[in-house]
Amino acid sequence: LEKFVAKDVPSAEEMFKAIPEFDQDKDMATREAGSQVINYISDLVPQFLSGSADLHGSNKNYIKTGGNYGKGFDKSYTGKNFYFGIREHGMGSIMNGIAFHGLFRPSGATFLVFVDYMRATLRVAALAELPVTYILTHDSIGVGEDGPTHQPVETVSSLRAFPNMDVVRPADQEETVGAYVHSQQRQDGPTSL
């Protein structure tokens, strides 16, 4: 509890040491690499939580040993995985509330193109200097099977316009590790991955 209150996380060097290197000869989507990294991060930073706007399977941000948060079937109030439903704005608001409380490090995931639904909550997190991590997948303009509504052409540049919002767009597995480590080291504002 003292570590949680002190916002204590391992150093970047400790985190890089604890996360195994990826095989650079093997092609892997960054969300697949992120799926592995998020579980190492959860072990290193016990106060790290993750949630999804109904897209855990696609975003691949599920903490495998974390359990599900809530009441009822397969859930408990000690769970680290939140099911927000198709509610990006609600997800962002809840993550801000958790971050304002101060004990936990929330993260939440959705498709990058849907970040517009939670834009107001991102702005609040940035202005309030909340250490929230946004995991925004399917960021390619080549996601054509879902049509133009799922092609986030201008979205990354609009995120970069937020004051105090770090935007990291990793290109491979090792950059994904660095992006997640950075998001956990940051104490004074949100990070969009």
C-alpha positions as CSV (number, residue, x, y, z in Angstrom):
1,L,0.0,0.0,0.0
2,E,2.9,2.4,0.8
3,K,4.3,1.8,-2.7
4,F,0.9,2.5,-4.3
5,V,0.5,5.8,-2.3
6,A,4.0,6.8,-3.1
7,K,3.3,6.1,-6.8
8,D,6.4,3.9,-6.7
9,V,7.2,1.9,-9.9
10,P,10.4,0.1,-10.9
11,S,12.9,2.2,-12.8
12,A,13.0,2.0,-16.6
13,E,16.2,0.1,-16.4
14,E,14.6,-2.5,-14.0
15,M,11.6,-2.8,-16.3
16,F,13.7,-3.3,-19.5
17,K,15.8,-6.0,-17.7
18,A,12.6,-7.8,-16.6
19,I,10.9,-7.9,-20.0
20,P,12.5,-10.5,-22.3
21,E,13.8,-9.4,-25.7
22,F,11.7,-10.2,-28.7
23,D,13.0,-12.2,-31.7
24,Q,13.5,-9.4,-34.3
25,D,13.5,-12.0,-37.1
26,K,9.8,-12.8,-36.4
27,D,7.2,-10.3,-37.7
28,M,4.7,-9.4,-35.0
29,A,2.0,-6.8,-34.9
30,T,2.6,-4.2,-32.2
31,R,-0.7,-5.1,-30.5
32,E,0.4,-8.7,-30.3
33,A,3.7,-7.6,-28.7
34,G,1.8,-5.3,-26.5
35,S,-0.3,-8.3,-25.3
36,Q,2.9,-9.8,-24.0
37,V,4.4,-6.6,-22.6
38,I,1.2,-5.6,-20.7
39,N,1.4,-8.8,-18.7
40,Y,5.1,-8.2,-17.8
41,I,4.2,-4.6,-16.8
42,S,1.3,-6.0,-14.7
43,D,3.8,-8.2,-12.8
44,L,6.2,-5.3,-12.3
45,V,3.6,-2.7,-11.5
46,P,1.0,-4.4,-9.3
47,Q,-1.2,-1.2,-9.3
48,F,-1.5,-1.4,-13.2
49,L,-5.1,-2.0,-14.4
50,S,-6.4,-2.5,-17.8
51,G,-9.8,-2.3,-19.5
52,S,-11.4,-2.2,-22.9
53,A,-14.4,-0.7,-24.6
54,D,-15.6,-4.2,-25.5
55,L,-12.5,-5.0,-27.5
56,H,-10.1,-7.0,-25.3
57,G,-9.9,-9.7,-28.0
58,S,-8.9,-7.3,-30.7
59,N,-6.9,-4.8,-28.6
60,K,-5.1,-7.7,-26.9
61,N,-4.7,-5.8,-23.6
62,Y,-6.0,-8.5,-21.2
63,I,-4.0,-9.1,-18.1
64,K,-3.9,-12.9,-18.0
65,T,-3.4,-13.3,-14.3
66,G,-5.4,-10.2,-13.3
67,G,-8.9,-11.6,-13.1
68,N,-12.0,-9.6,-14.0
69,Y,-13.2,-6.6,-12.0
70,G,-16.9,-6.5,-10.9
71,K,-19.6,-8.5,-9.3
72,G,-21.0,-11.8,-10.6
73,F,-19.9,-14.5,-12.8
74,D,-16.1,-14.8,-13.1
75,K,-15.6,-11.3,-11.5
76,S,-14.4,-10.0,-8.2
77,Y,-13.5,-6.6,-6.8
78,T,-9.8,-7.6,-6.8
79,G,-9.8,-8.0,-10.6
80,K,-7.4,-6.0,-12.8
81,N,-9.4,-6.2,-16.1
82,F,-12.3,-3.9,-16.7
83,Y,-15.1,-4.5,-19.2
84,F,-16.4,-1.0,-20.0
85,G,-18.7,-2.1,-22.8
86,I,-19.0,-0.1,-26.0
87,R,-18.5,3.1,-24.0
88,E,-15.3,5.0,-24.8
89,H,-16.4,8.2,-23.1
90,G,-17.4,6.2,-20.0
91,M,-14.2,4.3,-20.1
92,G,-12.1,7.5,-20.2
93,S,-14.1,9.0,-17.4
94,I,-13.7,6.0,-15.2
95,M,-10.0,5.8,-15.9
96,N,-9.7,9.5,-15.0
97,G,-11.5,8.8,-11.7
98,I,-9.2,6.0,-10.9
99,A,-6.2,8.1,-11.7
100,F,-7.5,11.1,-9.6
101,H,-7.9,8.7,-6.7
102,G,-4.2,8.0,-7.0
103,L,-3.5,4.4,-6.0
104,F,-3.8,2.7,-9.3
105,R,-2.4,3.2,-12.8
106,P,-5.3,2.7,-15.3
107,S,-5.1,1.9,-18.9
108,G,-7.8,1.4,-21.4
109,A,-8.0,0.2,-25.0
110,T,-10.1,0.8,-28.1
111,F,-9.6,1.2,-31.8
112,L,-7.7,4.4,-32.6
113,V,-10.6,5.7,-34.7
114,F,-13.0,5.6,-31.8
115,V,-10.8,7.9,-29.6
116,D,-13.0,10.8,-30.8
117,Y,-15.8,9.4,-28.6
118,M,-13.6,10.0,-25.5
119,R,-11.8,13.2,-26.6
120,A,-13.2,15.2,-23.7
121,T,-11.9,12.7,-21.2
122,L,-8.4,12.7,-22.8
123,R,-8.3,16.5,-22.6
124,V,-9.2,16.4,-18.9
125,A,-6.5,13.8,-18.2
126,A,-3.9,15.9,-20.1
127,L,-4.9,19.2,-18.3
128,A,-5.1,17.5,-14.9
129,E,-1.8,15.7,-15.4
130,L,-3.3,12.2,-14.8
131,P,-1.0,9.2,-15.5
132,V,-3.5,7.3,-17.7
133,T,-2.4,5.0,-20.6
134,Y,-4.6,4.8,-23.7
135,I,-4.0,1.8,-25.8
136,L,-5.2,2.6,-29.3
137,T,-4.9,-0.2,-31.8
138,H,-5.9,-0.7,-35.4
139,D,-4.1,2.5,-36.3
140,S,-3.4,1.8,-40.0
141,I,-5.2,3.4,-42.9
142,G,-5.0,-0.1,-44.4
143,V,-7.7,-1.6,-42.1
144,G,-10.0,-1.4,-45.2
145,E,-12.2,-4.4,-44.5
146,D,-14.2,-2.2,-42.1
147,G,-14.5,0.6,-44.6
148,P,-13.6,4.3,-44.2
149,T,-15.3,4.7,-40.8
150,H,-12.4,2.6,-39.4
151,Q,-9.5,4.3,-41.2
152,P,-8.0,6.8,-38.7
153,V,-6.2,9.0,-41.2
154,E,-6.0,12.2,-39.2
155,T,-6.4,10.8,-35.7
156,V,-2.8,10.5,-34.5
157,S,-2.0,14.1,-35.5
158,S,-5.1,15.3,-33.6
159,L,-3.9,13.5,-30.4
160,R,-0.5,15.2,-30.8
161,A,-2.3,18.6,-30.6
162,F,-3.3,18.0,-27.0
163,P,-1.1,19.9,-24.6
164,N,0.7,17.4,-22.1
165,M,-0.4,14.3,-24.0
166,D,2.5,12.0,-24.9
167,V,1.8,10.1,-28.1
168,V,4.0,7.1,-28.9
169,R,3.4,5.1,-32.1
170,P,5.7,2.1,-31.8
171,A,6.8,0.5,-35.1
172,D,8.0,-2.9,-33.8
173,Q,8.2,-5.1,-30.7
174,E,11.2,-3.4,-29.0
175,E,9.6,0.0,-29.5
176,T,6.4,-1.4,-28.0
177,V,8.4,-2.4,-24.9
178,G,9.8,1.2,-24.7
179,A,6.4,2.7,-25.2
180,Y,4.8,0.7,-22.4
181,V,7.8,1.3,-20.0
182,H,7.6,5.1,-20.8
183,S,3.8,5.1,-20.0
184,Q,4.5,3.6,-16.6
185,Q,7.4,6.0,-15.8
186,R,5.4,9.1,-16.6
187,Q,3.8,10.6,-13.5
188,D,2.6,14.0,-14.9
189,G,0.2,13.2,-17.7
190,P,-1.4,10.7,-20.0
191,T,0.3,8.6,-22.7
192,S,-1.4,7.4,-25.9
193,L,0.0,4.3,-27.4
